[in-house]
Amino acid sequence: MSLCKLMMRSVLKSLRASTLCRLDHTPSRGVASIIDGKKIAEDIKMEIKAEIDQLTSGGQRQPHLSVVLVGDDPASAVYVRNKINACKRVGINSEAIVKPSATSETELLDTISALNENPGVDGILVQLPVPEHMNERVICNAIHPSKDVDGFHVVNVGRFVQDMDCLMPCTPLGVQQLIIRSGVETFGKNAVVCGRSKNVGMPIAMLLHADGEGDTNAFDATTTLCHRYTPPEQLRRFVQTADIVVTAAGVVNLITADMVKPGCCVIDVGINRIVGPNGKPQIVGDVDFEVRQVAGHITPVPGGVGPMTVAMLMKNTLRAYKKEVNEF
Amino acid sequence: MSLCKLMMRSVLKSLRASTLCRLDHTPSRGVASIIDGKKIAEDIKMEIKAEIDQLTSGGQRQPHLSVVLVGDDPASAVYVRNKINACKRVGINSEAIVKPSATSETELLDTISALNENPGVDGILVQLPVPEHMNERVICNAIHPSKDVDGFHVVNVGRFVQDMDCLMPCTPLGVQQLIIRSGVETFGKNAVVCGRSKNVGMPIAMLLHADGEGDTNAFDATTTLCHRYTPPEQLRRFVQTADIVVTAAGVVNLITADMVKPGCCVIDVGINRIVGPNGKPQIVGDVDFEVRQVAGHITPVPGGVGPMTVAMLMKNTLRAYKKEVNEF
């Protein structure tokens, strides 16, 4: 990194720290500030739209995202529709390429290869999961890293964990933005991540612990990664002293009010389908509702991390279009 | 992973657990078992030698490692000599390609390219650091991943953090072997790593926390990554409840006897040059000598992790020769 960039970051960091001191973002017990993911995602999309509008009004073509869906899983179809809708909203041209579940891996690879070679396609995304007769890793690695807007290609993963500029996975990016835009301080703080999945928990732990001077703008927090084999009493102990808790475990009520430190920031990435008290299906996260009586900041489910994932996909597509990562 | 492999691992895990119960590897206070890295490294090298002897007596050629050294840094020269000597010891054919520090990056890349294309070369290693006018990342990524016995190529890094078979970095591999061969239990335990470097601290944290069912045979421990911005009192707190402590910080006396949990396992990756009590230069780790009065297992410095790095380089070269990782 250039000396100039280093100096700028250092100035920004001190500015941020001093602003935080003055504003005191941490509310007292009982009034957790709800991190409105829907609104922050909308803000980000509007920033992206403004940038695209400016580029296209200058005569440039629109960015283009191709989304490939194999099979007829209804949840996947909804996710794809949301992505296409978000594209429309921000001015990204998009297409959904829908293939039957019997599609062969070779056929899908051919489709990806054609998209890789098409200079009019900036971003490519294959909606996961793919049918069982396909190797997910082979599919993810077939997308050219420079068009890999999901950030799942092995080269993007490798660059990411080395704090190098890359296309980063969307949900961790969304969590990062929620924390930044809520003014939560992370430098030298204690963070706990619950869940070690390769697309969510692990990369979030990377962003939390790594060097803020690297290309990924990481958080410099001391970070504990808890998972299915962390004994409950140990999970409780780690969470009790955490300033930032990120849950991505898929376990209802994993985190309860008696477990968290007053004033902490809780980011709930969990999506669990339960039967609600009224007998109707309901979507809840990993964090018990009562935690908001103790936490300083908390994301709701739904309306927290969920909308951010799609917003960051738009951001990645814009970055791919602008060829901001050019070292592949 | 195949069901068969899964079942075998599960059986092995229970076997290992039951053996541990019977043997009780954790000594009581005051008698820390010294993990003899020199001996374990020698054992591993002898295993490798036996395997190579068998292969070559069957008519196969010897494995071959090419080590490239640019410039005349005396420490680097020593490291290269140690590697070449280890090769001789285990029956790996080797060469040291020494280039002047004024060598251009293009020239070095040409050398690497020729080694990549040479079917008689199994492993390639460029001794780091390279001179300042070269981009270390470009050099590391120029080595074909299948010959990248240091495990620094972006594709090996990306595969590694996804628990996929790959050529893994040698020092983390060495730490893993020390823990396994000392019979230290890790499953569901608390681990602390001090230091977040990309070649040592971070990959060790990956091995400690990740899924033992993955290709990297990781340890399933709850893992806390501490670093330069972890406040000292927080470091103390995390270390005090850790069953496994790995230090790779380069800070003399970072860990003292009053900080560790009785019976814990302490792996000291630190290498610090100090002036000893007799006025002579001395090499010490990050861990105070007195810790051995409290810990259950501890590595000395020197003679702990150091010899393991070279042993695992031999192992990686053998794996590259046998083309055990064939998915690049």
Boltz contact constraints between the chains, C-beta under 6 A:
constraints:
  - contact:
      token1: [A, 154]
      token2: [B, 155]
      max_distance: 6.0
  - contact:
      token1: [A, 154]
      token2: [B, 158]
      max_distance: 6.0
  - contact:
      token1: [A, 154]
      token2: [B, 159]
      max_distance: 6.0
  - contact:
      token1: [A, 155]
      token2: [B, 154]
      max_distance: 6.0
  - contact:
      token1: [A, 157]
      token2: [B, 158]
      max_distance: 6.0
  - contact:
      token1: [A, 158]
      token2: [B, 154]
      max_distance: 6.0
  - contact:
      token1: [A, 158]
      token2: [B, 157]
      max_distance: 6.0
  - contact:
      token1: [A, 158]
      token2: [B, 158]
      max_distance: 6.0
  - contact:
      token1: [A, 159]
      token2: [B, 154]
      max_distance: 6.0
  - contact:
      token1: [A, 161]
      token2: [B, 161]
      max_distance: 6.0
  - contact:
      token1: [A, 162]
      token2: [B, 198]
      max_distance: 6.0
  - contact:
      token1: [A, 188]
      token2: [B, 229]
      max_distance: 6.0
  - contact:
      token1: [A, 188]
      token2: [B, 231]
      max_distance: 6.0
  - contact:
      token1: [A, 198]
      token2: [B, 162]
      max_distance: 6.0
  - contact:
      token1: [A, 209]
      token2: [B, 225]
      max_distance: 6.0
  - contact:
      token1: [A, 220]
      token2: [B, 229]
      max_distance: 6.0
  - contact:
      token1: [A, 222]
      token2: [B, 226]
      max_distance: 6.0
  - contact:
      token1: [A, 222]
      token2: [B, 230]
      max_distance: 6.0
  - contact:
      token1: [A, 222]
      token2: [B, 234]
      max_distance: 6.0
  - contact:
      token1: [A, 223]
      token2: [B, 225]
      max_distance: 6.0
  - contact:
      token1: [A, 224]
      token2: [B, 224]
      max_distance: 6.0
  - contact:
      token1: [A, 225]
      token2: [B, 209]
      max_distance: 6.0
  - contact:
      token1: [A, 225]
      token2: [B, 223]
      max_distance: 6.0
  - contact:
      token1: [A, 226]
      token2: [B, 222]
      max_distance: 6.0
  - contact:
      token1: [A, 229]
      token2: [B, 188]
      max_distance: 6.0
  - contact:
      token1: [A, 229]
      token2: [B, 220]
      max_distance: 6.0
  - contact:
      token1: [A, 230]
      token2: [B, 222]
      max_distance: 6.0
  - contact:
      token1: [A, 231]
      token2: [B, 188]
      max_distance: 6.0
  - contact:
      token1: [A, 234]
      token2: [B, 222]
      max_distance: 6.0
